[in-house]
Amino acid sequence: MSRAWDETVARRIEEATALYPRRPSALLPALRIVQETFGCVSAESELRIAELLDIPAVRVHEAVTFYSLLSRRPLGRHRIQVCANLSCALRGGGRVLDHLRRRLNLEPGRTSADGLFTLETVECLGHCDESPCLILDGRLHGSLTEDKIEAILASLEKER
C-alpha cells in the first residue's frame, strides 16, 4: 500500500457504517474509501474491512473481485477499461484494444513502466448503444474509432 493504514481510514469507515442499519451494509462504501486512499484494495485491507464490519473475509474478497471499479493492485495514473463484451466486440472493440495496445505498448492487465497507464478489459460497461466504448479515469467514451482514441490520448498528454 502506498500509505499505511491509519486511524483516519478506520474512522471514515466507521462514519460510513453509521449511515446503514446494519454494519455489513457499508461494505461497498468501505471498499471505496480504501480504494481512494490507497489506490487499491490489498489483501491486508480486505481483512481489516472484514474485521471492522464483522463479516467473513471471503465476502469482502468476493466484492473486490466482482466489481471492476475496484482493484487488488496499484493502478497507473490513468486507468483505461475497455469493454470486451459481445456488443462492443461486434462493433470493433477488438480494434480499439489493439490500437491501445500498440499506442501505449501495453498489454491488458498491465501498468506502464512509468506508472502513467493501466490498461484493462472488462466484461461490460453497460453502454451497448455507444459501442465500442471504454472508461478512462471514470469517464465513459463511446462510439470509438482510432481517431477518437488519439484525441483522448492527446488530451491526456496536454495535461502533463
MDTraj code that builds the backbone (N, CA, C; nanometers):
import mdtraj as md
import numpy as np

residues = "MET SER ARG ALA TRP ASP GLU THR VAL ALA ARG ARG ILE GLU GLU ALA THR ALA LEU TYR PRO ARG ARG PRO SER ALA LEU LEU PRO ALA LEU ARG ILE VAL GLN GLU THR PHE GLY CYS VAL SER ALA GLU SER GLU LEU ARG ILE ALA GLU LEU LEU ASP ILE PRO ALA VAL ARG VAL HIS GLU ALA VAL THR PHE TYR SER LEU LEU SER ARG ARG PRO LEU GLY ARG HIS ARG ILE GLN VAL CYS ALA ASN LEU SER CYS ALA LEU ARG GLY GLY GLY ARG VAL LEU ASP HIS LEU ARG ARG ARG LEU ASN LEU GLU PRO GLY ARG THR SER ALA ASP GLY LEU PHE THR LEU GLU THR VAL GLU CYS LEU GLY HIS CYS ASP GLU SER PRO CYS LEU ILE LEU ASP GLY ARG LEU HIS GLY SER LEU THR GLU ASP LYS ILE GLU ALA ILE LEU ALA SER LEU GLU LYS GLU ARG".split()
xyz = np.array([
    [0.0841, -0.1182, 0.0000],
    [0.0000, 0.0000, 0.0000],
    [0.0879, 0.1235, 0.0000],
    [0.0396, 0.2257, -0.0654],
    [0.1180, 0.3473, -0.0753],
    [0.1239, 0.4220, 0.0578],
    [0.0234, 0.4096, 0.1389],
    [0.0221, 0.4733, 0.2710],
    [-0.0201, 0.3702, 0.3728],
    [0.0329, 0.3823, 0.4912],
    [-0.0026, 0.2875, 0.5962],
    [-0.1487, 0.3069, 0.6376],
    [-0.2116, 0.1962, 0.6689],
    [-0.3486, 0.2017, 0.7207],
    [-0.3415, 0.2794, 0.8506],
    [-0.4241, 0.3797, 0.8648],
    [-0.4201, 0.4577, 0.9879],
    [-0.5613, 0.4748, 1.0429],
    [-0.5683, 0.5420, 1.1554],
    [-0.6975, 0.5606, 1.2222],
    [-0.7938, 0.6451, 1.1389],
    [-0.7411, 0.7288, 1.0510],
    [-0.8277, 0.8113, 0.9666],
    [-0.9133, 0.7231, 0.8764],
    [-0.8533, 0.6213, 0.8175],
    [-0.9272, 0.5304, 0.7297],
    [-1.0322, 0.4556, 0.8109],
    [-0.9934, 0.4029, 0.9247],
    [-1.0872, 0.3302, 1.0104],
    [-1.2013, 0.4220, 1.0544],
    [-1.1693, 0.5463, 1.0883],
    [-1.2733, 0.6415, 1.1304],
    [-1.3707, 0.6698, 1.0171],
    [-1.3182, 0.6890, 0.8945],
    [-1.4058, 0.7140, 0.7789],
    [-1.4985, 0.5951, 0.7527],
    [-1.4472, 0.4752, 0.7705],
    [-1.5310, 0.3566, 0.7523],
    [-1.6364, 0.3503, 0.8625],
    [-1.5974, 0.3815, 0.9858],
    [-1.6948, 0.3851, 1.0961],
    [-1.8048, 0.4867, 1.0685],
    [-1.7675, 0.6026, 1.0157],
    [-1.8675, 0.7045, 0.9816],
    [-1.9626, 0.6536, 0.8739],
    [-1.9091, 0.5799, 0.7795],
    [-1.9928, 0.5234, 0.6735],
    [-2.0902, 0.4201, 0.7301],
    [-2.0446, 0.3387, 0.8251],
    [-2.1330, 0.2356, 0.8815],
    [-2.2500, 0.2982, 0.9559],
    [-2.2310, 0.4178, 1.0093],
    [-2.3386, 0.4846, 1.0828],
    [-2.4560, 0.5211, 0.9930],
    [-2.4353, 0.5231, 0.8641],
    [-2.5411, 0.5583, 0.7690],
    [-2.6306, 0.4397, 0.7328],
    [-2.5962, 0.3208, 0.7824],
    [-2.6688, 0.1995, 0.7458],
    [-2.7252, 0.1315, 0.8699],
    [-2.8381, 0.0619, 0.8540],
    [-2.8983, -0.0046, 0.9709],
    [-2.8154, -0.1230, 1.0214],
    [-2.7355, -0.1843, 0.9320],
    [-2.6504, -0.2967, 0.9705],
    [-2.5101, -0.2716, 0.9200],
    [-2.4111, -0.3030, 1.0022],
    [-2.2707, -0.2778, 0.9665],
    [-2.2304, -0.3383, 0.8318],
    [-2.2667, -0.4627, 0.8023],
    [-2.2245, -0.5218, 0.6750],
    [-2.2726, -0.4448, 0.5517],
    [-2.3770, -0.3679, 0.5662],
    [-2.4299, -0.2912, 0.4533],
    [-2.3341, -0.1831, 0.4052],
    [-2.2344, -0.1505, 0.4853],
    [-2.1369, -0.0468, 0.4498],
    [-2.0171, -0.1040, 0.3732],
    [-2.0284, -0.2266, 0.3247],
    [-1.9154, -0.2898, 0.2571],
    [-1.8684, -0.2092, 0.1364],
    [-1.9568, -0.1748, 0.0457],
    [-1.9126, -0.1014, -0.0741],
    [-1.8576, 0.0370, -0.0407],
    [-1.9213, 0.1131, 0.0474],
    [-1.8584, 0.2401, 0.0856],
    [-1.7207, 0.2214, 0.1494],
    [-1.7037, 0.1181, 0.2298],
    [-1.5732, 0.0922, 0.2919],
    [-1.4691, 0.0594, 0.1851],
    [-1.5069, -0.0205, 0.0883],
    [-1.4145, -0.0538, -0.0206],
    [-1.3774, 0.0699, -0.1009],
    [-1.4741, 0.1561, -0.1249],
    [-1.4469, 0.2799, -0.1990],
    [-1.3494, 0.3684, -0.1211],
    [-1.3675, 0.3787, 0.0080],
    [-1.2773, 0.4586, 0.0923],
    [-1.1352, 0.4053, 0.0826],
    [-1.1187, 0.2757, 0.0919],
    [-0.9855, 0.2151, 0.0850],
    [-0.9252, 0.2340, -0.0544],
    [-1.0057, 0.2114, -0.1584],
    [-0.9568, 0.2286, -0.2959],
    [-0.9087, 0.3725, -0.3174],
    [-0.9865, 0.4700, -0.2720],
    [-0.9490, 0.6109, -0.2893],
    [-0.8237, 0.6454, -0.2088],
    [-0.8110, 0.5898, -0.0906],
    [-0.6988, 0.6218, -0.0029],
    [-0.5680, 0.5598, -0.0514],
    [-0.5728, 0.4314, -0.0878],
    [-0.4505, 0.3577, -0.1192],
    [-0.4296, 0.3309, -0.2682],
    [-0.5323, 0.3538, -0.3480],
    [-0.5209, 0.3269, -0.4907],
    [-0.5524, 0.1830, -0.5279],
    [-0.5755, 0.1000, -0.4267],
    [-0.6142, -0.0396, -0.4488],
    [-0.6660, -0.0959, -0.3163],
    [-0.7230, -0.2150, -0.3247],
    [-0.7692, -0.2846, -0.2044],
    [-0.6822, -0.4083, -0.1886],
    [-0.5843, -0.3987, -0.1033],
    [-0.4901, -0.5093, -0.0812],
    [-0.5549, -0.6194, 0.0025],
    [-0.4886, -0.7336, 0.0076],
    [-0.5355, -0.8446, 0.0908],
    [-0.5430, -0.8011, 0.2375],
    [-0.4447, -0.7236, 0.2807],
    [-0.4459, -0.6718, 0.4182],
    [-0.5681, -0.5852, 0.4430],
    [-0.6008, -0.4991, 0.3476],
    [-0.7176, -0.4123, 0.3621],
    [-0.8463, -0.4924, 0.3629],
    [-0.8521, -0.5975, 0.2831],
    [-0.9707, -0.6837, 0.2836],
    [-0.9943, -0.7384, 0.4244],
    [-0.8870, -0.7854, 0.4883],
    [-0.9001, -0.8412, 0.6233],
    [-0.9428, -0.7358, 0.7242],
    [-0.8863, -0.6166, 0.7130],
    [-0.9220, -0.5098, 0.8081],
    [-1.0669, -0.4666, 0.7915],
    [-1.1123, -0.4586, 0.6669],
    [-1.2529, -0.4236, 0.6434],
    [-1.3434, -0.5319, 0.7024],
    [-1.3078, -0.6582, 0.6811],
    [-1.3875, -0.7683, 0.7360],
    [-1.3982, -0.7566, 0.8885],
    [-1.2871, -0.7238, 0.9529],
    [-1.2886, -0.7068, 1.0983],
    [-1.3771, -0.5897, 1.1393],
    [-1.3601, -0.4757, 1.0712],
    [-1.4382, -0.3562, 1.1067],
    [-1.5880, -0.3763, 1.0875],
    [-1.6258, -0.4504, 0.9844],
    [-1.7676, -0.4694, 0.9543],
    [-1.8235, -0.5980, 1.0139],
    [-1.7360, -0.6774, 1.0765],
    [-1.7747, -0.8032, 1.1383],
    [-1.8416, -0.8966, 1.0375],
    [-1.7713, -0.9171, 0.9247],
    [-1.8186, -1.0074, 0.8207],
    [-1.7038, -1.1000, 0.7798],
    [-1.7354, -1.2116, 0.7172],
    [-1.6277, -1.3016, 0.6727],
    [-1.5386, -1.2343, 0.5681],
    [-1.4111, -1.2603, 0.5761],
    [-1.3153, -1.2014, 0.4817],
    [-1.3470, -1.2418, 0.3379],
    [-1.3998, -1.3619, 0.3194],
    [-1.4312, -1.4072, 0.1839],
    [-1.5394, -1.3193, 0.1207],
    [-1.6300, -1.2672, 0.2008],
    [-1.7351, -1.1778, 0.1477],
    [-1.6726, -1.0488, 0.0942],
    [-1.5745, -0.9961, 0.1633],
    [-1.5040, -0.8759, 0.1176],
    [-1.4294, -0.9074, -0.0114],
    [-1.3597, -1.0203, -0.0123],
    [-1.2827, -1.0599, -0.1308],
    [-1.3747, -1.0778, -0.2522],
    [-1.4896, -1.1384, -0.2320],
    [-1.5853, -1.1567, -0.3421],
    [-1.6259, -1.0223, -0.4021],
    [-1.6512, -0.9252, -0.3173],
    [-1.6915, -0.7922, -0.3672],
    [-1.5773, -0.7265, -0.4444],
    [-1.4561, -0.7365, -0.3916],
    [-1.3407, -0.6744, -0.4582],
    [-1.3188, -0.7346, -0.5960],
    [-1.3308, -0.8654, -0.6057],
    [-1.3046, -0.9307, -0.7340],
    [-1.4237, -0.9224, -0.8290],
    [-1.5406, -0.8891, -0.7799],
    [-1.6596, -0.8777, -0.8662],
    [-1.6679, -0.7420, -0.9343],
    [-1.6437, -0.6351, -0.8614],
    [-1.6628, -0.5001, -0.9143],
    [-1.5383, -0.4508, -0.9880],
    [-1.5571, -0.4123, -1.1139],
    [-1.4434, -0.3685, -1.1955],
    [-1.3910, -0.2308, -1.1553],
    [-1.4629, -0.1575, -1.0738],
    [-1.4137, -0.0277, -1.0281],
    [-1.3128, -0.0416, -0.9139],
    [-1.3024, -0.1624, -0.8608],
    [-1.2063, -0.1888, -0.7534],
    [-1.0875, -0.2643, -0.8106],
    [-0.9729, -0.2472, -0.7486],
    [-0.8528, -0.3144, -0.7955],
    [-0.7744, -0.3699, -0.6777],
    [-0.7165, -0.4878, -0.6965],
    [-0.6345, -0.5505, -0.5924],
    [-0.4888, -0.5108, -0.6033],
    [-0.4543, -0.4376, -0.7072],
    [-0.3141, -0.3959, -0.7240],
    [-0.3119, -0.2473, -0.7592],
    [-0.2012, -0.1814, -0.7319],
    [-0.1930, -0.0384, -0.7642],
    [-0.2122, -0.0147, -0.9139],
    [-0.2770, 0.0933, -0.9443],
    [-0.3074, 0.1285, -1.0825],
    [-0.2212, 0.2447, -1.1288],
    [-0.2153, 0.2610, -1.2596],
    [-0.1473, 0.3761, -1.3164],
    [-0.2270, 0.5031, -1.2904],
    [-0.1670, 0.6145, -1.3203],
    [-0.2345, 0.7434, -1.3011],
    [-0.3648, 0.7491, -1.3812],
    [-0.3623, 0.6899, -1.5004],
    [-0.4817, 0.6849, -1.5851],
    [-0.5216, 0.5398, -1.6045],
    [-0.6442, 0.5082, -1.5672],
    [-0.6967, 0.3717, -1.5792],
    [-0.7890, 0.3658, -1.7000],
    [-0.7542, 0.2784, -1.7939],
    [-0.8334, 0.2610, -1.9157],
    [-0.8963, 0.1230, -1.9109],
    [-1.0299, 0.1195, -1.9091],
    [-1.1037, -0.0059, -1.9077],
    [-1.1805, -0.0180, -2.0392],
    [-1.1437, -0.1174, -2.1187],
    [-1.2042, -0.1384, -2.2498],
    [-1.3078, -0.2490, -2.2387],
    [-1.4280, -0.2225, -2.2889],
    [-1.5342, -0.3222, -2.2868],
    [-1.4990, -0.4356, -2.3821],
    [-1.5100, -0.5584, -2.3319],
    [-1.4787, -0.6761, -2.4126],
    [-1.6031, -0.7620, -2.4360],
    [-1.7205, -0.7070, -2.4092],
    [-1.8437, -0.7813, -2.4256],
    [-1.8796, -0.7957, -2.5728],
    [-1.9756, -0.8805, -2.6021],
    [-2.0123, -0.9131, -2.7394],
    [-2.0546, -0.7906, -2.8202],
    [-2.1359, -0.7032, -2.7623],
    [-2.1824, -0.5861, -2.8374],
    [-2.0664, -0.4996, -2.8836],
    [-1.9724, -0.4754, -2.7949],
    [-1.8555, -0.3953, -2.8327],
    [-1.7675, -0.4716, -2.9311],
    [-1.7521, -0.6011, -2.9089],
    [-1.6689, -0.6816, -2.9994],
    [-1.7230, -0.6792, -3.1416],
    [-1.8545, -0.6890, -3.1557],
    [-1.9156, -0.6889, -3.2888],
    [-1.9026, -0.5546, -3.3595],
    [-1.8825, -0.4488, -3.2803],
    [-1.8735, -0.3152, -3.3398],
    [-1.7316, -0.2592, -3.3362],
    [-1.6310, -0.3453, -3.3226],
    [-1.4930, -0.3004, -3.3337],
    [-1.4154, -0.2889, -3.2046],
    [-1.4642, -0.3475, -3.0985],
    [-1.3938, -0.3407, -2.9705],
    [-1.2537, -0.3990, -2.9766],
    [-1.2361, -0.5041, -3.0558],
    [-1.1031, -0.5635, -3.0707],
    [-1.0042, -0.4668, -3.1332],
    [-1.0509, -0.3889, -3.2309],
    [-0.9636, -0.2884, -3.2938],
    [-0.9268, -0.1791, -3.1942],
    [-1.0216, -0.1407, -3.1096],
    [-0.9939, -0.0398, -3.0064],
    [-0.8840, -0.0900, -2.9136],
    [-0.8988, -0.2127, -2.8655],
    [-0.8000, -0.2693, -2.7748],
    [-0.6639, -0.2842, -2.8435],
    [-0.6646, -0.3329, -2.9671],
    [-0.5382, -0.3476, -3.0406],
    [-0.4693, -0.2136, -3.0604],
    [-0.5477, -0.1100, -3.0917],
    [-0.4886, 0.0230, -3.1102],
    [-0.4253, 0.0727, -2.9795],
    [-0.4956, 0.0565, -2.8697],
    [-0.4405, 0.0983, -2.7405],
    [-0.3164, 0.0177, -2.7039],
    [-0.3178, -0.1114, -2.7315],
    [-0.2003, -0.1954, -2.7064],
    [-0.0778, -0.1413, -2.7787],
    [-0.0953, -0.1135, -2.9085],
    [0.0168, -0.0641, -2.9886],
    [0.0576, 0.0763, -2.9444],
    [-0.0396, 0.1629, -2.9298],
    [-0.0124, 0.3041, -2.8988],
    [0.0564, 0.3214, -2.7638],
    [0.0123, 0.2417, -2.6638],
    [0.0681, 0.2538, -2.5289],
    [0.1778, 0.1512, -2.5019],
    [0.1969, 0.0591, -2.5965],
    [0.2929, -0.0502, -2.5787],
    [0.2648, -0.1212, -2.4463],
    [0.1405, -0.1648, -2.4320],
    [0.0934, -0.2161, -2.3043],
    [-0.0092, -0.3266, -2.3270],
    [0.0061, -0.4341, -2.2551],
    [-0.0891, -0.5450, -2.2624],
    [-0.1980, -0.5259, -2.1564],
    [-0.3196, -0.5746, -2.1841],
    [-0.4265, -0.5658, -2.0832],
    [-0.3856, -0.6334, -1.9526],
    [-0.4242, -0.5707, -1.8426],
    [-0.3893, -0.6213, -1.7115],
    [-0.2569, -0.5691, -1.6601],
    [-0.1926, -0.4839, -1.7372],
    [-0.0603, -0.4306, -1.7004],
    [-0.0656, -0.2792, -1.6812],
    [0.0358, -0.2317, -1.6099],
    [0.0559, -0.0883, -1.5906],
    [0.1881, -0.0518, -1.6559],
    [0.1900, 0.0618, -1.7233],
    [0.3117, 0.1051, -1.7925],
    [0.4250, 0.1263, -1.6927],
    [0.5480, 0.1108, -1.7402],
    [0.6664, 0.1228, -1.6544],
    [0.6740, 0.2589, -1.5860],
    [0.6256, 0.3631, -1.6539],
    [0.6290, 0.4967, -1.5948],
    [0.5136, 0.5219, -1.4988],
    [0.4241, 0.4215, -1.4820],
    [0.3119, 0.4348, -1.3896],
    [0.2006, 0.5232, -1.4404],
    [0.2037, 0.5572, -1.5680],
    [0.1049, 0.6501, -1.6223],
    [-0.0265, 0.5826, -1.6602],
    [-0.0205, 0.4631, -1.7201],
    [-0.1410, 0.3980, -1.7697],
    [-0.1560, 0.2562, -1.7170],
    [-0.2796, 0.2200, -1.6873],
    [-0.3175, 0.0818, -1.6640],
    [-0.4229, 0.0502, -1.7678],
    [-0.4013, -0.0562, -1.8442],
    [-0.4943, -0.0989, -1.9483],
    [-0.5619, -0.2269, -1.9024],
    [-0.6952, -0.2276, -1.9056],
    [-0.7715, -0.3436, -1.8614],
    [-0.8863, -0.3705, -1.9572],
    [-0.9306, -0.4949, -1.9593],
    [-1.0558, -0.5272, -2.0263],
    [-1.1571, -0.5582, -1.9180],
    [-1.2813, -0.5213, -1.9434],
    [-1.3901, -0.5517, -1.8506],
    [-1.5023, -0.6167, -1.9295],
    [-1.5848, -0.6911, -1.8602],
    [-1.6872, -0.7686, -1.9282],
    [-1.7945, -0.6808, -1.9920],
    [-1.8417, -0.5799, -1.9238],
    [-1.9456, -0.4959, -1.9830],
    [-1.9498, -0.3618, -1.9107],
    [-1.9628, -0.2562, -1.9871],
    [-1.9742, -0.1220, -1.9295],
    [-2.1180, -0.0721, -1.9327],
    [-2.2072, -0.1511, -1.9905],
    [-2.3493, -0.1162, -1.9901],
    [-2.3876, -0.0050, -2.0862],
    [-2.3083, 0.0169, -2.1889],
    [-2.3376, 0.1220, -2.2870],
    [-2.3321, 0.0644, -2.4279],
    [-2.4063, -0.0417, -2.4477],
    [-2.4041, -0.1104, -2.5771],
    [-2.4463, -0.0189, -2.6913],
    [-2.5293, 0.0804, -2.6617],
    [-2.5725, 0.1739, -2.7658],
    [-2.4590, 0.2644, -2.8121],
    [-2.3504, 0.2696, -2.7356],
    [-2.2358, 0.3523, -2.7722],
    [-2.1110, 0.2678, -2.7964],
    [-2.1311, 0.1418, -2.8314],
    [-2.0164, 0.0543, -2.8520],
    [-1.9453, 0.0863, -2.9829],
    [-1.8150, 0.0581, -2.9879],
    [-1.7300, 0.0142, -2.8776],
    [-1.7002, 0.1300, -2.7827],
    [-1.6797, 0.0946, -2.6561],
    [-1.6585, 0.2007, -2.5577],
    [-1.5511, 0.1611, -2.4568],
    [-1.5095, 0.2619, -2.3829],
    [-1.4140, 0.2416, -2.2747],
    [-1.4421, 0.3445, -2.1668],
    [-1.3876, 0.3180, -2.0507],
    [-1.3921, 0.4149, -1.9416],
    [-1.2487, 0.4557, -1.9121],
    [-1.2241, 0.5840, -1.9122],
    [-1.0934, 0.6392, -1.8795],
    [-1.1097, 0.7254, -1.7560],
    [-1.0445, 0.6852, -1.6490],
    [-1.0499, 0.7592, -1.5227],
    [-1.1938, 0.7884, -1.4804],
    [-1.2809, 0.6879, -1.4974],
    [-1.4184, 0.7010, -1.4536],
    [-1.5114, 0.7686, -1.5522],
    [-1.4617, 0.8092, -1.6658],
    [-1.5440, 0.8803, -1.7649],
    [-1.5634, 0.7932, -1.8896],
    [-1.6889, 0.7769, -1.9292],
    [-1.7226, 0.6940, -2.0449],
    [-1.6891, 0.7646, -2.1752],
    [-1.6312, 0.6889, -2.2675],
    [-1.6057, 0.7353, -2.4034],
    [-1.6642, 0.6294, -2.4959],
    [-1.7586, 0.6685, -2.5811],
    [-1.8255, 0.5709, -2.6660],
    [-1.8108, 0.5982, -2.8134],
    [-1.8655, 0.5061, -2.8921],
    [-1.8603, 0.5113, -3.0379],
    [-1.7166, 0.5373, -3.0845],
    [-1.6250, 0.4582, -3.0328],
    [-1.4820, 0.4830, -3.0526],
    [-1.4309, 0.4437, -3.1907],
    [-1.3388, 0.5250, -3.2363],
    [-1.2606, 0.4982, -3.3565],
    [-1.1150, 0.5238, -3.3180],
    [-1.0234, 0.4882, -3.4052],
    [-0.8824, 0.5170, -3.3769],
    [-0.8591, 0.6671, -3.3633],
    [-0.9274, 0.7467, -3.4453],
    [-0.9122, 0.8925, -3.4358],
    [-0.9620, 0.9453, -3.3016],
    [-1.0744, 0.8930, -3.2538],
    [-1.1256, 0.9370, -3.1239],
    [-1.0300, 0.8977, -3.0114],
    [-0.9739, 0.7795, -3.0220],
    [-0.8769, 0.7348, -2.9200],
    [-0.7562, 0.8273, -2.9200],
    [-0.7080, 0.8621, -3.0372],
    [-0.5931, 0.9527, -3.0458],
    [-0.6257, 1.0890, -2.9847],
    [-0.7463, 1.1386, -3.0065],
    [-0.7864, 1.2670, -2.9480],
    [-0.7908, 1.2576, -2.7952],
    [-0.8415, 1.1460, -2.7433],
    [-0.8474, 1.1249, -2.5988],
    [-0.7063, 1.1216, -2.5402],
    [-0.6169, 1.0455, -2.6036],
    [-0.4791, 1.0366, -2.5542],
    [-0.4067, 1.1705, -2.5658],
    [-0.4348, 1.2449, -2.6732],
    [-0.3735, 1.3773, -2.6894],
    [-0.4158, 1.4712, -2.5772],
    [-0.5425, 1.4620, -2.5343],
    [-0.5875, 1.5488, -2.4256],
    [-0.5160, 1.5137, -2.2951],
    [-0.4838, 1.3859, -2.2756],
    [-0.4069, 1.3464, -2.1564],
    [-0.2654, 1.3994, -2.1624],
    [-0.2069, 1.3980, -2.2810],
    [-0.0705, 1.4467, -2.2952],
    [-0.0620, 1.5960, -2.2708],
    [-0.1691, 1.6691, -2.3018],
    [-0.1714, 1.8134, -2.2732],
    [-0.1711, 1.8397, -2.1230],
    [-0.2319, 1.7491, -2.0467],
    [-0.2381, 1.7646, -1.9007],
    [-0.1017, 1.7535, -1.8342],
    [-0.0115, 1.6802, -1.8976],
    [0.1197, 1.6550, -1.8351],
    [0.1959, 1.7792, -1.8166],
])
top = md.Topology()
chain = top.add_chain()
for i, resn in enumerate(residues, 1):
    res = top.add_residue(resn, chain, resSeq=i)
    for name in ("N", "CA", "C"):
        top.add_atom(name, md.element.get_by_symbol(name[0]), res)
traj = md.Trajectory(xyz[None], top)
